[in-house]
């Protein structure tokens, strides 16, 4: 008896020794992030293992990690009872008809959330159901369950074997046939009867990007300007979800009210944790979703499951108007989630600017005086790890940033966004702790062999970028090149600009550079951020030659030329030059005057049945406005940077400078 007790004490002494003990039983284990139920490794379905060396490596890297056991590779089937969702009543009714589970000689564990695990060996060659009834799941195949001595992320209580440890038991019996073939087994409610609150007892949610977006979506539907008891309940409900950043989400939502006090909020969070630590029964996630639903919110999960059988919902105007304002990652520049592009010609400094923005967010420092929401950043350095390594060293030295501890991760491989590599990126980002910003440098590098001018190829790439954004909840920023005609914007497919939420163009005049916000869906465009590149010595090569890189050096003034105020260079495209010269020579004109005059000076295609010159003029005009060559004020078109010069007809000798010119 003493030996058995000693053996069990060794099994649970540390997470590493416990994981090794499970592996010795043939159970395939995986490390789980402390404070959640999320695996710490990507592709855990394939990598869960019994290999002692791999297990030692994992727990040496994450000594406080919890332990998950992969059901399929371990040959296990686990009846998981969740009392918060009605599991107790369901399992009691089932046991009356099928026999009591504790009589089956299975391993029994008490979960940290107050539920039960009944562990059996899985019957061979049988496809098992995933759910036995309300609050009762049958974990098998590519699912995993948490085991002792892991601590529950919300209650703080440890998972414990109720009775002998499985290592001290005979081989586990197979799941009795009656538990997976009974015709009168309780069934899951049909999608039409699905209750969006049924998944949310007062315990917690699984910590996934989808659930984090779900919580934020519900909060966005609610006003924070409410009485204290109602506010307290919503905050408690958000905290009870157990998802990453729950407290930060609750704080940001609360700060929208003029009544917000930091001290009151901190005391509320502390009281919540104390109650949970002592097993107090607080409200759960359901309270948040119920309040949001009453305010007109549509649960994304409900839409997925087709609960109402409707694809669209009509939201009352008063409920829609109460939605929270835009949540900013960088105030008035990058919203909390979305898709953006930074583009410029080779040598413009666009990649340096992208890294400068990324490190500001990773460190939580203001960027050009704009408030920043600090968070983890993942930078995909697809154009070369060596050069990016030097840039990191340079920005660390120049800004005094400590790279160790900086919330910035690097992916040095080159994913292919013409395939489903975005899924692998999402898994890697989630396994690393999530991210608020994913920077992809460059778009061309992650689309090898793709046709940048093809709407089909680029449409698929943009769809995958948006899927990556959806899966991770991060803002996805693409770094891209300008086209041959820089005045026409980013290179390739014209639909790129329409697809992104933010577009930032980087231009260069000598050593002076400007980042211009040429599109901002949720704010004002036109913002300008001048900068230069500063050379930084980052060491020496093997021959003793100095190695340098550059960092962004922000300046206050918009670059000027020696002749005075900087004027836009002349456009290069033939049609754009025609339109530009109309405004330059005739002065401010109406849109119709510009289009008519420019079209008259364009050559008509003799093989075309229709005259498309005015359409070409309109396309050129739009490109010139986007490229900041021209400005439209009300119905008047003029040169950017001041009034158009008056044109003296006597100066023109009537000889065009190029074919089709004035």
Secondary structure, 3 states (H helix, E strand, C coil): CHHHHHHHHHHCCCHHHHHHHHHHCCCCEEEECCCCCCECCCCHHHHCECCHHHHHHHHHHCCCCEEEEEHHHHCEEEEEECHHHCHHHHHHHHHHHHCCHHHCCCEEEECCCCCEEEEEECCCCCCCCCEEECCEEEECCCCEEEECCCECCCCCCECEECCCCHHHCCCCCECCCHHHHCCCCCCCCCHHHCCCCCCCCCCCCCCCHHHHHHHHHHHHCCCCCCCHHHHHHHHHHHHHCCCCCHHHHHHHHHCCCCCCCHHHHHHHHHHHHHHHHCCCCCCCHHHHHHHHHHCCCCCHHHHHHCCCCCCCCCCCHHHHHCCCCCCEEECCCEECCEEEEEEECCCCCHHHHHHHHHHHHHHCCCECCECECCCCEEEEECCCHHHHHHHHHHHHHHHCCCCCCCCEEEECCCCCCCCCHHHHHHHHHHHCCCCCEEEEECCCCCCCCCCCCCHHHHHHHHHHHHHHHHHHCCEEEEEEEECCCHHHCECCCCHHHHHCCEEEEEEEECCEEEEEEEEECCCCCCCEEEEEEEEEEEEECCCCCEEEEEEEEECCCCCCECCECCCCCCCCCHHHHHHHHHHHHHCCEEHHHHHHHHHHCCCCCCCCCCCCHHHHHHHHHHHHHHCCCEEEECCEEEECCCCCCCCCHHHCCCCCCCCCCC
